[in-house]
Amino acid sequence: MIKFDENVYIFDHPLIKHKISILRDKNTGTNEFRSIVEELAMLMGYEALSDLPIRMDEVETPIAKCKTPVLDGRKLAVVPILRAGLGMVPGILALVPTAKVGHIGMYRDEDTLQPHEYFCKLPRPIEQRVILVLDPMLATGGSGSDAITLVKKHGGVKIKFVSIIACPEGLKKIHSDHPDVQIYCGTLDEKLNENGYIVPGLGDAGDRIFGTK
């Protein structure tokens, strides 16, 4: 994993690179695409959660009692941006099954490319949790930045943003608006095109996860 900037991390793991290449292929079917999104979320989440707080508890093994580390405090909050972010949730829950799941609904105006909120439901007490905001594609950065703003308005403090593919424009937007938020990206692509899609990207992640057009 490469530290791209303060609080910005780009993954350099060969397994992540390989799986992203499969996602890019237009011939990758819905079932395989969905499974790989989950796998990537788990691989990336493993690193993004490396600083979760722990405490020492006593357990009894078949041999003896011992002090051993367990997660401390309130559990993780996973907050996907609807709808594409939903595809990443199972991968994070495979790591932390006790995590609470919230949802933020955003849609993009196809003319202005600006995000609009239509739903927000977060676990409580959100201010005591480590929060992962999930969106496979960090394109313009508008939806991601607005989602983080919503989480903060509800009291969220320790926030991390996880995306599979990012572009420089979106990365700059979120990092500029929220320099306190840790950003984890599977890879950094070239640019946005005139329609607001990442180039080379992988198309519409939501459509490819859910098999819609």
HUTAWO-V407766 format. One record per run of one state. SS is the DSSP state (h for helix, s for strand, l for the rest). FROM is the first residue (numbers start at 0). TO is the last residue. Records with the same first field share a line. If there is no record, write none. Layout:
# HUTAWO-V407766
SS=FROM-TO  FROM-TO
This chain:
# HUTAWO-V407766
l=0-0  5-6  10-12  24-28  48-52  60-63  71-75  82-84  95-98  108-113  121-124  128-128  134-135  138-140  153-156  177-180  189-189  192-196  199-203  210-212
s=1-4  7-9  53-59  64-70  76-81  99-107  114-120  129-133  136-137  157-166  181-188  190-191  197-198
h=13-23  29-47  85-94  125-127  141-152  167-176  204-209
